[in-house]
Structure formats: C-alpha cells, structure tokens
Amino acid sequence: MGPQSGGLGTQGTVVLKQRRSRPSTARNPSPDGMDAAKPGLQARQVATRLLAAIVDRQTSLDGLLDPVNGNRAFRDLSGADQALVKAMLLAALRHLPLIETFIARLVDKPLPDGARSLAHILHVAAAQILYLEIPDHAAVDLAVEQARRDPRSRRFASLVNAVLRRMVREKKQVMPDLRASVVNAPDWFADRLRAAYGNQTDAILQAHSNEPAIDLTVKTDPHGWAERLGGTVLPTGSVRLTNIGGPITELPGFAEGQWWVQDAAATIPARLFDDVEGCRVADLCAAPGGKTAQLAAAGAIVTAVDLSRNRLKRLSQNMERLQFDVAIQQVDILKWQVEKPFDGILLDAPCSSTGTVRRHPDIPWTKGPDDIEKLARLQEQMLLKAITLVRPGGRVVFSNCSLDPLEGEEVTRRVLAAQPQIARHPVKPKDWPGLEQAITAEGEIRTTPAMLPDDNPRLAGLDGFFASVFVRMD
C-alpha cells in the first residue's frame, strides 16, 4: 500500500502540504516517469497523459486512440492495457464534473493552478474507484506511485494517497448526493442544452452518463437476427444487442456482411427517401458508409462522396465486406460539378457531434460555441450546394448528429428563406411508430438521447440527430 496520510485535519479534511516526499530511486525516462516496471503503472500514466491532451488541449479522443495514427505511447501498450486506458478515459470524461466536485470536498483548498498533472492523476484514479471494477487498493497505490515518479507532482504524493483513501471510505455515502446535485457537463454545454430543451435537459445529461448499447443495421430480417444475436428490434428496425460477450467481429453474420454497426438514430436519414430502387442517389460526406450501405441495400445506385481519402478507404473496405457495389468519389462537394443531377441527395453534414456524447464523451470538452457557429455556417453552404445537385422533383435529406438547434432547425430555416425553389417535405408521425415524439411541429426529426426509455439504462436512448427533407420544385 502507499504511504500513510501526511495531512488529515481534525475534521477529516485533507490538508495540502508543501513538503517534498522522499525522492524516488526509480528511473524516470520521461517527464511523466513512463516506466513499465510496475504492472499497471504505464497504463495509468498513458491515461493521465491522454486525459490532459483532451481536457487541456481539446484533442479528440478518437484521434488519440487511432490504431494507426494515434498517440504513440498508447499504441505501444498491449491490447489489454489499451482496453484499460480506454475504459478509464471514458469513465473519467463521462463523469468529470462529479469527480472534480468529489475531490474538491476532500481538500481544504483548491489544487494549485499549476498542478494540472496532479489533477489528472486524481481524475484517472477516481474514475477507477467510482466507476470501474478495479480493486480500490490498486487504483490508490498506482496513483501514488505515479505521482512519485512525476517531477511535477512528486511533492503531492502524500496528498494523492490521503484524498483517494478517503474517497474509497466515503464513496458509498457521498455518491448519491453528488449524482443528485452535480450537473455532469461543462457549463457551456449544459447551458445550451437547457436553452434548447428546458426540463428535458436532466434526462439528456443522465443518458450521457450511461454507456450505450450497440445497434446493428441488418440487410434483411431484423427479428430473425435479433433472435440469433440475443437482441431486440427498435422502432427504426435496428437490432439492439443486449449482451455481446466477445469481439463484435466474431458475431454470426459479421464476416458474411449481413449487418453493420450503426446507431439507431443514424439510420433515420436514409429512410426518409421514398422507394429508391433504381434511383441515382449521392451520399455526401459518406464515410464510414453506414448510410451508403442502407441506400445500396434499398436498391439505389449510390455515389459515395467524401473529402477524406483515408475515410473513403475505410468506406471502401466496409462496402467490400457488405458486398455492395457503389461508386466512390473523393471531392470537395462545394466545388463538385456533376454532368447529370441526381434523383436524391443525402447530406449528413459535418457538425459538432454533440448528439453522440454517449459514445464520445470527450466532445463537450473538445468543442465549444465557436465550433458550433462555424460548423452551422458550413452546413448552410453545403445544403445550398446539395440543392443544386438534385433534379427538379428530387429529394434532398439534410441531417447531422448535433443536439444544437443552431446546426439543425436554424440552418433549414435560413435555407428555406433563401431558396424559394425548394419546399420542406414534412415527415409524418404516423410513418414513425414508436418515434412519434421525435417529429417536430414543422415535420422535421429531432431525436435526443433521452428517447427510447428502458428500465435498463444500458438499453435505453439513441444518439441525438436532426433531419429535414426538401423537394426541389423547379
């Protein structure tokens, strides 16, 4: 176990001591003391480094964990340690305000402004203690050892020990109050949600705290696949898996290309077309290809368009597994000129992705209001361009996975006002049994993570999505 507490006050609060702990004799090959000599230590060091990159420098979690181009220290870990690092980061990011509040209760005064490394060590350890099935003593001991090996945090090793030991003792008593009182999101994000969703906000934030289930889109026979895989069928026709029990790539039907992973909400835009059998449809911003696959499965002649070569490579690999033949073009759609207009256009536009926080809890920490405003302007430009690519009488479906009305309802309002040659094609609630509450008064679709409730939070919810349908009149 780590050293005994060096500063418990008379009321049990931790006193911040400035004395230096005894210098460690361990080698410190980097400023973070990265050293694999103690089992489990390197994974905690990597998790702390990546958490700092996300929260302090707004670096994408997906980018850091990318198996090819991601963080080198992460890629050098074993597969088991990579999974552990990811679990620690997801837990820390989902619950960071609550973790910070708990730590603040355990110290007499705030941590020094320059002690960001210390803060992240505590955050990663707290995520293990409060949310992961990791022995408390291991989380405490490794955090203390990590602090000792980090020159920036070495003098606070006894503080780390005292704070975390007290957290272990008090978590059962403290956590219910924190869950009831702490807004588990950055202020900017919670404020924008409340402005848009009012009293639905708490349910949305609660949904963000739960790890989501995995949804599959199947080529045919969703009820049959639900029975085979032990899942349930959702109103979108998706199959929600209740218990995977191993790598998803080893499930029946994966190798044969019978289904693909796609959140239930993400399936909605492609279903907003009428019968597309034999129709020419362009899927703009198509990668990684879930909606492309839906359109191809429905019989459309699909052109998948994206600006990123790497993302299109992934789309091509997915289409090969699913055995769909689609045309692929790498192009900036704002500059794209076509010889013949399409029958339909699906524009799932780049956005802040705030509707996917359940799966990507780094988003509230890496994005902000400026990003939303910038992306909304880009979406408007892309939608105006998409309208020019469809024939008269053709349909344009505009969608994105943002919860912010600035990226959804406001974009469509401005485009409708600017383009008299298009009209909204209202979505009808009767056509979406089980999702009637997602249809707005204007006939657009707005899903939130608080929809599709279930007694098991793990099986509830879906991503936040916006979708609107236009018809070109001239």
C-alpha positions as CSV (number, residue, x, y, z in Angstrom):
1,M,0.0,0.0,0.0
2,G,1.0,3.6,-0.4
3,P,2.3,5.9,2.4
4,Q,0.1,6.8,5.3
5,S,-1.7,10.1,5.0
6,G,0.5,13.1,5.7
7,G,-2.2,15.6,6.5
8,L,-5.7,14.7,7.8
9,G,-7.1,17.7,9.7
10,T,-9.2,17.4,12.8
11,Q,-12.4,17.3,10.7
12,G,-11.1,14.7,8.4
13,T,-10.3,17.0,5.5
14,V,-7.1,16.7,3.6
15,V,-4.6,19.5,4.3
16,L,-2.4,20.4,1.3
17,K,1.2,20.0,2.5
18,Q,4.1,21.6,0.6
19,R,6.9,19.3,1.9
20,R,8.6,17.1,-0.6
21,S,8.3,13.4,-0.3
22,R,11.5,11.3,-0.4
23,P,13.0,11.3,-3.9
24,S,12.2,8.1,-5.8
25,T,15.2,6.0,-6.8
26,A,13.2,4.7,-9.9
27,R,14.4,5.6,-13.3
28,N,12.4,8.5,-14.9
29,P,12.8,8.1,-18.7
30,S,10.4,10.9,-19.4
31,P,8.8,13.9,-17.6
32,D,5.9,11.6,-16.8
33,G,8.1,8.9,-15.4
34,M,6.9,6.5,-18.0
35,D,8.2,3.1,-16.8
36,A,6.6,-0.3,-17.3
37,A,8.4,-1.8,-14.3
38,K,5.4,-1.8,-12.0
39,P,2.4,-3.7,-13.5
40,G,-0.5,-1.4,-14.4
41,L,1.5,1.8,-13.9
42,Q,2.2,2.6,-17.5
43,A,-1.5,2.2,-18.5
44,R,-2.3,4.8,-15.8
45,Q,0.4,7.1,-17.0
46,V,-0.8,6.9,-20.5
47,A,-4.4,7.5,-19.5
48,T,-3.4,10.6,-17.5
49,R,-1.4,12.0,-20.4
50,L,-4.3,11.5,-22.8
51,L,-6.8,13.0,-20.4
52,A,-4.7,16.1,-20.2
53,A,-4.5,16.2,-24.1
54,I,-8.3,16.0,-24.3
55,V,-9.3,18.4,-21.5
56,D,-6.4,20.9,-21.6
57,R,-5.7,20.9,-25.3
58,Q,-9.0,19.9,-26.8
59,T,-7.6,16.9,-28.6
60,S,-10.1,14.3,-30.0
61,L,-10.2,11.0,-28.1
62,D,-10.8,9.1,-31.3
63,G,-7.7,10.6,-32.8
64,L,-5.6,9.8,-29.8
65,L,-6.7,6.2,-29.8
66,D,-6.5,5.6,-33.5
67,P,-4.6,2.3,-34.1
68,V,-2.5,3.7,-36.9
69,N,-2.0,7.4,-36.3
70,G,-2.9,7.7,-32.6
71,N,-0.8,8.5,-29.6
72,R,2.5,6.6,-29.8
73,A,2.5,5.7,-26.1
74,F,-1.0,4.3,-26.3
75,R,-0.2,2.3,-29.5
76,D,2.9,0.8,-27.7
77,L,0.7,-0.8,-25.0
78,S,-0.6,-4.3,-25.0
79,G,-4.2,-4.9,-26.2
80,A,-5.4,-5.4,-22.6
81,D,-3.7,-2.2,-21.4
82,Q,-5.2,-0.3,-24.4
83,A,-8.7,-1.5,-23.4
84,L,-8.0,-0.4,-19.8
85,V,-6.8,3.0,-20.8
86,K,-9.9,3.5,-23.0
87,A,-12.2,2.4,-20.1
88,M,-10.5,4.8,-17.7
89,L,-10.8,7.7,-20.1
90,L,-14.4,7.1,-21.0
91,A,-15.3,6.9,-17.3
92,A,-13.3,10.0,-16.4
93,L,-14.8,12.0,-19.3
94,R,-18.4,10.9,-18.7
95,H,-18.2,12.0,-15.0
96,L,-15.5,14.6,-14.8
97,P,-17.6,17.4,-13.1
98,L,-18.8,14.9,-10.5
99,I,-15.2,13.6,-9.9
100,E,-13.9,17.2,-9.6
101,T,-16.6,18.0,-7.1
102,F,-15.9,15.0,-5.0
103,I,-12.2,15.8,-4.9
104,A,-12.9,19.4,-4.0
105,R,-14.8,18.1,-1.0
106,L,-11.8,16.2,0.2
107,V,-9.3,19.1,0.2
108,D,-9.2,22.2,2.3
109,K,-8.3,24.5,-0.6
110,P,-8.2,24.1,-4.3
111,L,-5.3,22.4,-6.0
112,P,-2.7,24.9,-7.2
113,D,-3.3,26.4,-10.6
114,G,-0.2,24.8,-12.0
115,A,-1.0,21.4,-10.7
116,R,-2.8,20.1,-13.8
117,S,-0.8,16.9,-13.9
118,L,-1.7,16.2,-10.3
119,A,-5.4,16.9,-11.0
120,H,-5.4,14.4,-13.9
121,I,-3.7,11.8,-11.8
122,L,-6.5,12.2,-9.3
123,H,-9.2,12.2,-12.0
124,V,-8.0,8.9,-13.5
125,A,-7.7,7.2,-10.1
126,A,-11.1,8.5,-9.1
127,A,-12.7,7.1,-12.3
128,Q,-11.4,3.7,-11.3
129,I,-12.5,3.9,-7.7
130,L,-16.0,5.2,-8.5
131,Y,-16.9,3.6,-11.9
132,L,-14.7,0.7,-12.8
133,E,-14.4,-2.8,-11.4
134,I,-10.8,-2.3,-10.3
135,P,-9.6,-3.0,-6.8
136,D,-9.5,0.2,-4.8
137,H,-6.1,-0.5,-3.4
138,A,-4.7,-0.9,-6.9
139,A,-6.1,2.4,-8.0
140,V,-4.7,4.2,-4.9
141,D,-1.3,2.6,-4.9
142,L,-0.7,3.1,-8.6
143,A,-1.8,6.8,-8.4
144,V,0.6,7.4,-5.5
145,E,3.4,5.7,-7.4
146,Q,2.6,7.7,-10.5
147,A,2.7,11.0,-8.5
148,R,6.1,10.0,-7.0
149,R,7.6,9.4,-10.4
150,D,6.3,12.6,-11.9
151,P,8.6,15.6,-11.0
152,R,5.6,18.0,-11.3
153,S,3.5,16.0,-8.8
154,R,6.1,14.3,-6.6
155,R,5.7,16.6,-3.6
156,F,1.9,15.8,-3.6
157,A,2.3,12.1,-3.3
158,S,1.0,12.0,0.3
159,L,-1.9,14.2,-0.8
160,V,-2.9,11.8,-3.5
161,N,-2.8,8.9,-1.0
162,A,-4.9,10.8,1.5
163,V,-7.5,12.0,-0.9
164,L,-8.0,8.7,-2.6
165,R,-8.1,6.7,0.6
166,R,-10.8,8.9,1.9
167,M,-12.7,8.7,-1.4
168,V,-12.7,4.9,-1.0
169,R,-14.0,5.2,2.5
170,E,-16.7,7.7,1.8
171,K,-17.9,6.9,-1.8
172,K,-21.0,5.0,-0.7
173,Q,-22.2,7.9,1.4
174,V,-21.2,10.7,-0.9
175,M,-22.1,9.5,-4.3
176,P,-25.9,9.6,-4.0
177,D,-25.8,13.3,-3.1
178,L,-23.3,14.1,-5.9
179,R,-25.4,12.3,-8.5
180,A,-28.4,14.3,-7.4
181,S,-26.8,17.7,-7.2
182,V,-23.9,17.9,-9.8
183,V,-24.6,18.9,-13.4
184,N,-22.4,16.4,-15.1
185,A,-21.3,18.5,-18.1
186,P,-19.2,21.6,-18.8
187,D,-21.2,24.8,-18.1
188,W,-21.3,25.9,-21.7
189,F,-22.8,22.6,-22.8
190,A,-25.3,22.4,-20.1
191,D,-26.4,26.0,-20.7
192,R,-27.0,25.4,-24.4
193,L,-29.0,22.2,-23.7
194,R,-31.2,24.0,-21.2
195,A,-31.9,26.8,-23.6
196,A,-32.9,24.3,-26.3
197,Y,-34.6,21.5,-24.3
198,G,-35.7,23.0,-21.0
199,N,-36.8,20.4,-18.5
200,Q,-35.7,17.6,-20.8
201,T,-32.1,18.5,-20.2
202,D,-31.6,16.5,-17.0
203,A,-32.8,13.3,-18.8
204,I,-30.4,14.0,-21.7
205,L,-27.5,14.5,-19.3
206,Q,-28.4,11.4,-17.4
207,A,-28.4,9.4,-20.7
208,H,-24.9,10.8,-21.4
209,S,-23.7,9.2,-18.1
210,N,-24.6,5.7,-19.3
211,E,-22.5,3.6,-21.6
212,P,-24.7,3.0,-24.7
213,A,-25.7,-0.3,-26.2
214,I,-24.5,-1.4,-29.7
215,D,-27.1,-1.1,-32.5
216,L,-26.9,-3.1,-35.8
217,T,-28.5,-2.4,-39.1
218,V,-29.3,-5.6,-40.9
219,K,-29.8,-6.2,-44.6
220,T,-33.0,-8.3,-44.0
221,D,-35.0,-10.0,-41.3
222,P,-34.3,-7.8,-38.2
223,H,-36.4,-10.0,-36.0
224,G,-34.6,-13.1,-37.1
225,W,-31.2,-11.5,-36.4
226,A,-32.4,-10.2,-33.0
227,E,-33.3,-13.8,-32.1
228,R,-29.9,-15.2,-33.3
229,L,-27.9,-12.5,-31.5
230,G,-29.9,-12.1,-28.4
231,G,-31.1,-8.6,-29.2
232,T,-34.2,-6.5,-29.5
233,V,-35.7,-4.7,-32.5
234,L,-36.1,-1.0,-32.2
235,P,-38.7,1.3,-33.9
236,T,-36.1,2.1,-36.5
237,G,-35.7,-1.5,-37.5
238,S,-32.3,-1.6,-35.8
239,V,-31.2,-4.6,-33.7
240,R,-30.0,-3.5,-30.3
241,L,-27.6,-6.0,-28.7
242,T,-28.2,-6.8,-25.0
243,N,-25.1,-8.9,-24.4
244,I,-22.2,-9.2,-26.8
245,G,-19.9,-11.5,-24.8
246,G,-16.9,-11.0,-27.1
247,P,-15.5,-9.1,-30.1
248,I,-18.3,-7.9,-32.3
249,T,-16.3,-9.1,-35.4
250,E,-16.8,-12.7,-34.1
251,L,-20.6,-12.5,-34.0
252,P,-22.6,-14.5,-36.6
253,G,-23.2,-12.6,-39.8
254,F,-20.3,-10.1,-39.5
255,A,-17.9,-11.9,-41.8
256,E,-20.7,-12.6,-44.2
257,G,-21.6,-8.9,-44.4
258,Q,-25.2,-9.4,-43.1
259,W,-25.1,-6.4,-40.8
260,W,-23.1,-3.3,-39.8
261,V,-22.8,-1.3,-36.6
262,Q,-24.9,1.9,-36.7
263,D,-26.7,3.8,-34.0
264,A,-30.5,3.6,-34.4
265,A,-30.8,7.4,-34.9
266,A,-28.2,7.4,-37.6
267,T,-30.4,5.1,-39.7
268,I,-33.2,7.6,-39.9
269,P,-31.9,10.0,-42.7
270,A,-31.6,7.2,-45.3
271,R,-35.1,6.0,-44.5
272,L,-36.5,9.5,-45.3
273,F,-36.5,8.8,-49.0
274,D,-39.3,7.1,-50.8
275,D,-38.7,3.9,-52.8
276,V,-35.1,4.4,-54.2
277,E,-35.0,1.2,-56.2
278,G,-33.0,2.0,-59.4
279,C,-32.7,5.7,-58.4
280,R,-29.4,7.6,-58.6
281,V,-28.6,8.9,-55.1
282,A,-25.5,10.7,-53.9
283,D,-24.4,10.2,-50.3
284,L,-22.4,13.3,-49.4
285,C,-19.9,13.2,-46.5
286,A,-20.5,9.5,-46.8
287,A,-17.7,7.8,-44.8
288,P,-17.6,5.4,-43.0
289,G,-20.6,4.3,-45.0
290,G,-23.5,3.2,-42.8
291,K,-26.0,5.4,-44.8
292,T,-24.3,4.4,-48.1
293,A,-25.0,0.8,-47.2
294,Q,-28.6,1.5,-46.3
295,L,-29.2,3.2,-49.7
296,A,-27.5,0.4,-51.5
297,A,-29.4,-2.3,-49.6
298,A,-32.6,-0.4,-50.7
299,G,-31.6,-0.8,-54.4
300,A,-30.3,2.7,-55.1
301,I,-27.5,3.4,-57.5
302,V,-25.2,5.1,-55.0
303,T,-22.3,7.5,-55.4
304,A,-20.5,7.9,-52.1
305,V,-18.7,11.2,-51.8
306,D,-16.2,12.4,-49.1
307,L,-13.3,14.8,-48.9
308,S,-11.0,12.5,-46.9
309,R,-9.0,9.8,-48.7
310,N,-8.5,7.8,-45.5
311,R,-12.1,7.9,-44.6
312,L,-13.1,6.7,-48.1
313,K,-10.6,3.9,-47.8
314,R,-12.4,2.7,-44.8
315,L,-15.8,3.1,-46.6
316,S,-14.5,1.0,-49.5
317,Q,-13.4,-1.7,-47.1
318,N,-16.8,-1.7,-45.4
319,M,-18.6,-1.9,-48.8
320,E,-16.4,-4.8,-49.7
321,R,-17.3,-6.7,-46.6
322,L,-21.0,-5.9,-47.1
323,Q,-20.8,-6.9,-50.8
324,F,-22.3,-3.6,-52.0
325,D,-21.2,-2.1,-55.3
326,V,-21.1,1.7,-55.0
327,A,-19.3,4.5,-56.9
328,I,-16.8,6.4,-54.7
329,Q,-15.5,9.9,-55.3
330,Q,-13.0,11.9,-53.3
331,V,-14.1,15.5,-53.8
332,D,-14.9,18.8,-52.1
333,I,-18.7,18.9,-52.6
334,L,-18.7,22.7,-52.5
335,K,-16.7,22.5,-55.7
336,W,-18.3,19.5,-57.2
337,Q,-19.8,19.7,-60.7
338,V,-22.0,16.9,-62.0
339,E,-23.0,16.1,-65.6
340,K,-26.4,14.9,-64.6
341,P,-28.4,15.8,-61.5
342,F,-29.2,13.1,-59.0
343,D,-32.6,11.8,-58.1
344,G,-31.8,12.2,-54.4
345,I,-29.1,13.7,-52.2
346,L,-28.3,12.6,-48.7
347,L,-26.2,15.3,-46.9
348,D,-25.2,14.1,-43.4
349,A,-23.2,17.3,-42.8
350,P,-20.1,17.8,-40.6
351,C,-21.2,19.0,-37.2
352,S,-20.2,19.3,-33.5
353,S,-21.4,15.8,-32.9
354,T,-23.0,16.8,-29.6
355,G,-25.7,14.2,-30.2
356,T,-23.1,11.4,-29.8
357,V,-21.8,12.3,-26.4
358,R,-22.9,8.9,-25.0
359,R,-20.3,7.2,-27.3
360,H,-17.9,10.1,-27.4
361,P,-17.8,11.8,-24.0
362,D,-14.8,13.9,-25.0
363,I,-17.0,16.1,-27.2
364,P,-18.2,18.6,-24.5
365,W,-14.5,19.1,-23.5
366,T,-13.1,19.4,-27.1
367,K,-15.8,21.5,-28.7
368,G,-17.4,24.8,-27.8
369,P,-19.9,27.5,-29.0
370,D,-17.4,28.9,-31.6
371,D,-17.2,25.4,-33.2
372,I,-21.0,25.2,-33.4
373,E,-21.3,28.6,-35.1
374,K,-18.5,27.8,-37.6
375,L,-20.0,24.4,-38.4
376,A,-23.5,25.8,-38.8
377,R,-22.3,28.2,-41.5
378,L,-20.5,25.4,-43.3
379,Q,-23.7,23.3,-43.2
380,E,-25.7,26.0,-44.7
381,Q,-23.2,26.3,-47.6
382,M,-23.2,22.6,-48.1
383,L,-27.0,22.4,-48.1
384,L,-27.3,25.2,-50.6
385,K,-24.8,23.3,-52.8
386,A,-26.6,20.0,-52.4
387,I,-29.8,21.5,-53.7
388,T,-28.1,22.3,-57.0
389,L,-27.1,18.6,-57.4
390,V,-30.6,17.2,-57.4
391,R,-33.1,17.2,-60.3
392,P,-36.4,19.1,-60.2
393,G,-38.8,16.9,-58.1
394,G,-35.8,15.2,-56.5
395,R,-35.4,15.0,-52.7
396,V,-32.6,16.3,-50.5
397,V,-32.3,14.9,-47.0
398,F,-30.2,17.1,-44.7
399,S,-29.1,15.7,-41.3
400,N,-26.4,15.8,-38.7
401,C,-25.7,14.4,-35.2
402,S,-25.8,17.6,-33.3
403,L,-28.2,18.4,-30.5
404,D,-27.8,22.2,-31.0
405,P,-30.7,23.9,-33.0
406,L,-28.1,26.3,-34.5
407,E,-26.9,23.3,-36.5
408,G,-30.3,21.9,-37.4
409,E,-33.5,23.9,-37.2
410,E,-31.8,27.3,-37.8
411,V,-29.9,26.0,-40.9
412,T,-33.1,24.8,-42.5
413,R,-35.0,28.0,-41.6
414,R,-32.3,30.1,-43.3
415,V,-32.0,27.9,-46.4
416,L,-35.8,27.8,-46.9
417,A,-35.9,31.6,-46.7
418,A,-33.1,32.0,-49.2
419,Q,-34.2,29.4,-51.7
420,P,-37.8,29.7,-52.9
421,Q,-37.3,26.9,-55.5
422,I,-37.3,24.3,-52.6
423,A,-40.0,23.3,-50.2
424,R,-39.9,21.2,-47.0
425,H,-41.4,17.8,-47.3
426,P,-42.9,17.2,-43.8
427,V,-42.2,14.0,-42.0
428,K,-45.4,12.5,-40.6
429,P,-45.6,11.0,-37.1
430,K,-47.8,8.1,-38.3
431,D,-44.9,6.9,-40.5
432,W,-42.6,6.5,-37.5
433,P,-44.4,4.4,-34.9
434,G,-42.5,4.4,-31.6
435,L,-40.7,7.6,-32.5
436,E,-43.7,10.0,-32.8
437,Q,-42.2,12.3,-30.2
438,A,-39.2,12.8,-32.4
439,I,-41.3,14.5,-35.1
440,T,-41.5,18.3,-34.7
441,A,-44.4,20.5,-35.5
442,E,-42.6,21.6,-38.7
443,G,-42.3,18.0,-39.8
444,E,-38.6,17.6,-39.1
445,I,-37.0,14.9,-37.0
446,R,-35.2,15.7,-33.7
447,T,-34.1,12.8,-31.6
448,T,-32.4,13.0,-28.2
449,P,-30.5,10.5,-26.0
450,A,-33.5,10.7,-23.6
451,M,-35.8,8.9,-26.1
452,L,-36.5,5.2,-26.2
453,P,-36.5,4.7,-22.4
454,D,-35.8,1.3,-20.9
455,D,-35.7,0.0,-17.3
456,N,-32.1,-0.9,-18.1
457,P,-30.3,2.4,-18.8
458,R,-27.8,0.4,-20.8
459,L,-30.5,-0.4,-23.3
460,A,-32.2,3.0,-23.4
461,G,-31.7,6.0,-25.6
462,L,-30.2,6.8,-29.0
463,D,-28.0,9.5,-30.5
464,G,-29.2,13.0,-30.9
465,F,-30.0,13.6,-34.5
466,F,-31.6,16.2,-36.7
467,A,-33.1,15.5,-40.1
468,S,-35.2,17.5,-42.6
469,V,-36.4,16.7,-46.1
470,F,-36.6,19.1,-49.0
471,V,-38.0,18.8,-52.5
472,R,-36.7,20.8,-55.4
473,M,-39.6,22.4,-57.1
474,D,-38.1,23.8,-60.4
